Amino acid sequence: MMAKMAASVLEHGEDAFRKLFKFYKRRNPPPDFGDVIDFSKNVKNDMVFSVELNPSALSEADAIRTGLRPVKDWRAFGLKGHSGFIFISNPFLPGSQQHWVRQCLKTYPQKPNVCNLDMHMSPSETEDIWNKSADTLRKKNQGKREPKTLLEKLRWVTLGYHYDWNSKTYSADHYTQFPPDLHSLSREVAGACGFHGFAAEAGILNYYRADSSLGIHVDESELDHSRPLLSFSFGQAAVFLLGGTRREDPATPMFMRSGDIMVMSGSSRLLYHAVPCIVPAPAGQPLPTCLLDTQQTAGLHTNSIVQEVPSDDWELCSMYLQTSRVNMTVRQVLGDGQTFPTETTSIRSEVSPKDGYHDETHGQEEEDLKAKRKRNDSGYDLDS
C-alpha cells in the first residue's frame, strides 16, 4: 500500500517533490522503501543505465594512492532524463573508508575551518572538538548517561572558500587552505568521470544524526557551474531524492550507502535534491559491512595519502557512525581565470537556515514552520 503511495507521488508533477520528501521523512508509520533505487544490488529499473568510464582516465597507481579501486572495477550508473548525473557504487578499496571517516570527524573540524558551533561558541570552545568529546563518548558506550558532546552537536563544517550562510555567497577574503588529501581524491574522481583539471576549492561536510534531514535545494552559489559537484557518503545509509530544474518537478529516490559517490554535472549540476531521512541500521548490524573491512594500508602505494587509523580513533569513529552519516560535498567555485566580483549578490536557492545547511521546511506551509521552532538552531530536525 505504502509503495503504491510513493509511486503515485512520483507520477504527479504539482508539489510532487515536497510530498515525496514528507513521505520518506515520516516516522509513524515508517515509509516503505520498495521504490527506492539500490545501486548496491542488481538494479532493475527502466530509468537506470550503466555508465562506462574510461579506465585510462585515472591510472591504477593514482586510484590506489587515494584509496580507490582501479576504475575498471567501478560500478557506475546514470539516470535517464538526468544527463550528467553519475552514481558510483562504493569504489573504495577495503578498509580505506576509515581514513576519510576519521578525517571528517577528527581532522577537518579543526581550526581554522569553520563549523556550526562557531555561530554561538568562542573559538577556544570549538578548538579540538574530537579530544573534547572522546572521553564522554567512551562513557556513553559503556551505558552511562552523559550530555551531548561537541562531536554529537556538529552539523556542518566548511572547507576552502567558506560558504556564507547569510549572504549565500563565497568570497576571496574568507578562505583557508583546502585539505590536500581531499583535493587529491576529488581530482581523481572527477578525472575518472571525464572532468580533468578539476580544482577542489570549497567543501561542505554535513553530519547527519539518525533523525536528521536535508531540505530541498539547489547548489548554485558557485560562480562556475561547468565543473561538477562531487558528493561522498560514509556511515549509515540515506534516501537521496533527485528532482528536476523546478522545485515542483517529481523526484527519483535512491539509497546512498557508505562509500558511494555521486557526480552532478552538465544539466544535472543545478537540479533540486534533498535527503529526507537516514535509514535505520538492520538489527544486529550497527555498521555497514564495508566499514568492518580490515585496513589494507600496508599494500598501498608508497605515496598513498590514505593513512592507517589507530584502533583507539576507529573505536570512536565506529561509535559515532552507528547512528550517524557523514557527507562531503566538494565544488570548484571559480572557472579558469575567473575571479570574485567586487560586489557579491545573494543567490536565492541555497538552503540557509539560521545556523546550518539543513532545513526541510524551506518554502513549506506555516505548520511546518511551527515544528521548526521546536528544533535547535542548526536547522536539523533533531531529537527533542
C-alpha positions in Angstrom: 0.0 0.0 0.0 2.7 2.5 1.0 4.8 1.5 -2.0 1.8 2.4 -4.2 1.5 5.7 -2.4 5.2 6.5 -3.2 4.7 5.6 -6.8 1.6 7.8 -7.1 3.5 10.7 -5.6 6.2 10.2 -8.2 3.7 10.5 -11.0 2.2 13.8 -10.0 4.0 17.0 -11.1 2.5 19.6 -8.9 4.2 19.7 -5.4 5.4 16.1 -6.1 8.9 16.7 -4.6 7.7 18.0 -1.3 5.1 15.3 -1.0 7.7 12.6 -1.6 10.1 14.3 0.8 7.4 14.1 3.6 6.6 10.5 2.7 10.1 9.3 3.3 10.7 11.6 6.2 7.7 10.4 8.3 8.3 8.1 11.2 4.8 6.8 12.1 4.0 4.8 10.1 7.6 4.4 8.8 7.9 4.7 5.0 8.1 1.8 2.6 11.4 1.8 0.8 10.3 -0.6 -2.0 10.5 2.1 -4.7 14.0 3.4 -3.7 16.7 2.5 -6.2 19.5 0.5 -4.6 22.7 0.7 -6.7 24.5 -1.8 -4.4 22.3 -4.6 -5.9 21.4 -5.7 -9.4 19.3 -2.7 -10.4 16.1 -3.5 -12.2 14.7 -0.1 -13.1 13.9 1.3 -16.5 15.4 4.7 -15.6 18.9 3.2 -14.7 21.6 2.5 -17.2 25.3 1.6 -16.8 27.9 4.2 -17.4 31.2 3.1 -18.9 34.1 5.1 -17.5 37.4 5.3 -19.3 39.9 3.1 -17.2 42.8 5.1 -18.7 41.5 8.4 -17.4 42.9 7.5 -13.9 46.0 5.3 -13.5 45.7 2.4 -11.1 48.5 3.9 -9.0 46.7 7.2 -8.6 43.5 5.4 -7.8 45.1 3.3 -5.1 47.0 6.3 -3.8 43.7 7.9 -2.8 42.1 4.6 -1.5 40.2 3.8 -4.6 39.9 0.6 -6.7 41.1 0.7 -10.3 38.5 2.4 -12.5 37.9 -0.8 -14.5 36.4 -2.2 -11.3 34.0 0.7 -10.6 30.2 0.2 -11.0 28.8 3.5 -12.4 25.3 4.3 -13.3 23.2 7.1 -14.8 19.5 8.0 -14.8 17.5 8.6 -18.0 16.4 12.2 -18.2 19.3 13.3 -15.9 22.2 13.9 -18.2 25.4 14.5 -16.4 24.4 12.6 -13.3 26.7 9.7 -12.3 26.3 7.4 -9.4 29.4 5.3 -8.4 28.6 2.4 -6.1 31.4 2.3 -3.4 34.6 2.4 -5.4 36.8 2.5 -2.3 39.4 -0.2 -1.5 38.5 -2.4 1.5 39.5 -0.6 4.7 40.2 2.8 3.1 36.9 4.5 4.0 38.2 4.5 7.6 40.7 7.2 6.7 38.1 9.5 5.2 35.8 9.0 8.2 38.5 9.9 10.7 39.4 13.0 8.6 35.7 14.1 8.7 35.4 13.6 12.5 38.8 14.4 13.8 40.8 16.5 11.3 38.6 18.6 9.1 36.6 20.2 12.0 39.8 21.6 13.4 40.5 25.3 13.2 40.9 27.4 11.0 38.0 25.5 9.3 34.5 26.8 10.2 31.6 24.8 11.8 28.1 25.4 13.0 29.2 25.5 16.7 31.2 28.7 15.9 27.9 30.5 15.5 27.3 30.6 19.2 30.6 29.5 20.8 34.0 31.0 21.1 36.9 29.7 19.1 38.6 28.3 22.2 35.5 26.3 23.0 35.3 24.8 19.5 39.0 24.0 19.3 39.8 20.3 19.1 36.3 19.0 19.1 37.5 15.4 18.8 39.5 15.3 22.0 36.9 17.3 24.0 34.4 14.6 23.0 36.4 11.4 23.3 36.1 10.6 27.0 32.4 11.3 27.1 31.7 9.2 24.0 33.5 6.3 25.6 31.5 6.6 28.8 28.3 6.6 26.7 29.4 3.4 25.0 29.6 1.9 28.5 25.9 2.7 29.0 26.4 5.8 31.2 24.1 8.8 30.7 26.1 11.8 29.6 25.3 15.2 28.0 25.8 15.5 24.2 29.4 16.0 23.2 30.5 18.7 20.7 31.0 16.0 18.1 27.4 15.0 18.5 26.4 18.6 18.1 28.4 19.1 15.0 26.2 19.7 12.0 28.4 21.2 9.3 32.0 22.1 8.6 33.1 24.3 5.6 36.5 24.0 3.9 38.5 26.1 1.5 36.2 29.0 0.4 33.9 29.1 3.4 30.2 29.4 2.4 28.5 32.5 4.0 25.0 31.3 5.1 23.7 34.8 5.4 24.7 36.3 2.0 24.6 32.8 0.3 28.0 33.5 -1.4 31.7 32.7 -1.3 34.3 35.4 -1.1 38.1 35.7 -1.6 38.6 37.0 1.9 37.0 34.1 3.7 39.3 31.2 2.7 41.6 28.7 4.3 43.7 26.0 2.7 41.6 23.2 1.2 42.7 19.8 2.7 45.3 18.4 0.2 44.2 14.8 0.7 40.5 15.6 -0.1 41.7 17.8 -3.0 43.6 14.7 -4.5 40.6 12.4 -4.0 38.2 14.8 -5.7 40.6 15.5 -8.6 41.0 11.8 -9.2 37.2 11.0 -9.1 36.4 14.0 -11.3 39.1 13.0 -13.8 37.8 9.4 -13.9 34.5 10.8 -14.9 36.0 12.9 -17.7 36.5 16.2 -15.8 40.2 16.7 -16.0 41.8 19.7 -14.2 39.0 19.8 -11.5 40.2 22.0 -8.7 38.5 21.4 -5.3 38.1 24.8 -3.8 35.2 24.6 -1.4 33.7 21.8 0.7 30.7 21.4 2.9 30.7 18.5 5.3 27.3 17.5 6.7 26.9 15.4 9.8 23.5 13.6 10.0 22.2 12.1 13.1 19.5 9.3 13.0 16.6 11.8 12.7 18.4 14.5 10.5 17.3 15.6 7.0 18.5 17.9 4.3 15.9 20.2 2.7 15.1 20.6 -0.9 17.7 22.9 -2.5 20.0 23.6 -5.5 23.8 24.1 -5.1 24.2 27.2 -7.3 26.3 29.6 -5.3 29.5 28.7 -7.1 30.4 31.2 -9.8 31.3 28.4 -12.3 28.7 25.7 -12.9 30.6 24.0 -15.7 32.5 21.9 -13.2 30.8 19.0 -11.4 29.7 18.8 -7.8 31.0 15.7 -6.0 29.3 14.0 -3.1 30.9 11.3 -0.9 28.9 9.4 1.7 30.1 7.5 4.8 28.3 5.7 7.6 24.6 4.9 7.7 22.6 4.8 4.5 20.3 7.6 3.5 17.5 8.2 1.0 18.5 10.8 -1.6 15.9 12.5 -3.8 16.9 13.8 -7.2 14.4 16.2 -8.8 14.4 18.5 -11.8 15.2 22.1 -12.6 12.0 23.3 -10.9 11.2 22.8 -7.3 7.8 21.2 -8.1 9.3 18.6 -10.5 8.9 15.0 -9.4 11.9 13.3 -7.8 13.6 9.9 -8.0 14.5 8.2 -4.7 17.8 6.3 -4.3 19.9 4.9 -1.5 23.2 6.5 -0.7 25.3 3.9 1.1 28.7 4.1 2.8 31.4 4.7 0.2 29.0 5.8 -2.6 29.9 8.8 -4.7 27.6 11.0 -6.8 28.7 13.3 -9.5 26.4 16.1 -10.6 27.5 17.8 -13.8 26.1 19.3 -17.0 22.3 19.8 -17.0 22.2 17.8 -13.7 24.5 20.3 -11.9 21.6 22.6 -11.0 18.9 20.0 -10.2 16.9 20.2 -7.0 17.8 17.5 -4.5 17.2 16.5 -0.9 17.9 13.9 1.8 14.6 13.2 3.7 15.8 10.5 6.1 18.6 8.3 7.4 17.8 4.7 7.1 17.9 2.7 10.3 20.6 0.1 10.5 19.5 -3.5 10.2 19.1 -5.3 13.5 22.3 -6.8 14.6 24.4 -4.9 12.1 25.2 -1.5 13.6 27.8 -0.6 10.9 27.7 -1.2 7.2 29.9 -4.3 6.3 32.2 -2.2 4.2 33.3 -0.3 7.4 34.2 -3.6 9.0 36.8 -4.4 6.4 40.4 -4.7 7.6 42.5 -1.7 6.6 45.0 -2.7 3.9 47.3 0.3 4.1 50.4 -1.9 4.0 49.8 -2.8 0.4 49.1 0.7 -0.7 51.3 2.8 -3.0 54.3 4.3 -1.2 52.9 7.8 -1.8 49.4 6.9 -0.5 47.5 9.7 1.2 45.3 7.1 3.0 46.7 6.6 6.5 46.1 3.7 8.8 43.6 4.7 11.5 44.7 3.9 15.1 42.4 1.4 16.8 41.5 4.0 19.5 40.5 6.5 16.9 38.4 4.0 14.9 36.7 2.9 18.2 35.3 6.4 18.5 34.5 6.7 14.8 32.6 3.5 14.8 30.6 4.5 17.9 29.6 7.7 16.2 28.7 6.1 12.9 26.4 3.5 14.5 23.7 6.2 14.5 25.1 8.7 12.0 26.1 9.6 8.5 28.7 11.9 7.2 28.6 13.5 3.7 31.3 15.5 1.9 30.3 17.7 -1.0 33.2 19.2 -3.0 32.9 22.1 -5.5 35.1 24.2 -7.8 34.0 27.7 -7.1 35.8 29.7 -9.9 36.3 28.8 -13.5 39.8 29.0 -15.1 41.0 32.6 -14.9 37.8 33.7 -13.1 37.9 36.0 -10.0 35.3 37.0 -7.5 33.2 40.1 -8.3 33.9 43.2 -6.3 30.4 43.3 -5.1 28.7 40.0 -4.3 25.0 39.4 -4.6 22.8 36.8 -2.9 21.9 33.6 -4.5 18.3 32.7 -3.8 18.1 28.9 -3.9 20.8 27.7 -1.5 19.3 26.5 1.7 20.3 28.7 4.6 18.8 28.1 8.0 20.0 30.3 10.8 22.8 28.0 11.9 23.1 25.4 9.1 22.5 23.8 5.8 19.7 21.6 6.9 16.2 22.9 6.7 13.4 20.7 5.5 10.8 23.5 6.0 12.2 25.9 3.3 9.2 27.1 1.3 6.6 25.0 3.1 3.5 25.7 5.0 3.1 27.5 8.3 2.5 24.4 10.3 5.9 23.1 9.2 7.4 26.4 10.4 5.9 25.8 13.8 7.6 22.5 14.0 10.9 24.1 13.1 10.7 26.4 16.1 10.9 23.2 18.3 14.3 22.3 16.8 17.6 23.6 17.8 19.3 26.4 15.8 21.2 24.1 13.5 18.3 23.7 11.1 18.2 19.9 11.6 15.2 18.1 12.7 16.7 16.7 15.9 15.7 14.7 18.9 13.8 16.8 21.4 
